[in-house]
Amino acid sequence: MYTDRQIVLANAAQTLNRPDQPWEVTVKGNSIVARWRWADPTFFTPKQATKRVRHFKFTAKLKQKGRWTEHERRVCMTLLGGSARPVEYHLGVNPLTGQPGLGGFAFEEALIKNPIRQYLTACDWKETLSLRNILCAIGYVLSSF
């Protein structure tokens, strides 16, 4: 049996938010919404806080009967031509260890998506795939060739 939607939503931010991760979760209505913490200099330099990072939003909308749907808002996403994931490197100080050296950043959406999916799955919820998400996934795969 799945956990009641109101309990899942009430516990989402407390369960998913941690000070050592570069993203944060909020609850809006029946949805869990995650965004990069791009304004936090612990995680992002001004160069890394690109338009793509600032505008990315992942939403898991909790429906009826223990089901959720996902939606992403991203910049420059098209059905067949999504943009490649940038990897940027810079010299500086690692914000977690304090050690100087070469630092890197990869725009990896799984850092946001997977913990939310794991949380919902642990609450016995199941994802409902939408046609839009299937088409976006196909477009992303095709754009990587």
C-alpha positions, 0 to 999 in steps of 0.5 A: 500500500502506498503512503498517503499523498499528504504525508509524502508531500509533508516529508519531502523537503525534510527528507530530500534537502541536505546542505551538501547537495547542489539542488533543493526541493520545495513542495508546490501543491501536489508536486515535488519541485527540484532546482539547482542551487545555482545562486549558492557559491558553494556549488556554482561559480558565476560561469557555471550558473548558465541559463540552462542551469538557472532555468532547469526545473524537475517536477514530480506531480503526485496523482491519485492512487500512488502514481506520479508523473514527471515534468522537466523544464529546460532551456534549448530542448527540442524533440530531436536536437537537445543540447549536449551536457556541458562539462566545464573545468576551472582552477579554484578551491574545492568547496567541500574539502577546501583543497586547491586544484582543478575543479569540474562541474557536470550538468548531471540531471540524475543528481536531482531526479534519482533521489526524488524517484528513490524517495517516492519509490520507498513510499510505494509510489509508481511513476506513470510515463507520459507521452511527452516524457517518452518523446523527450527521452527519445529526442535526448537519445537521438541527439547524443549520436 
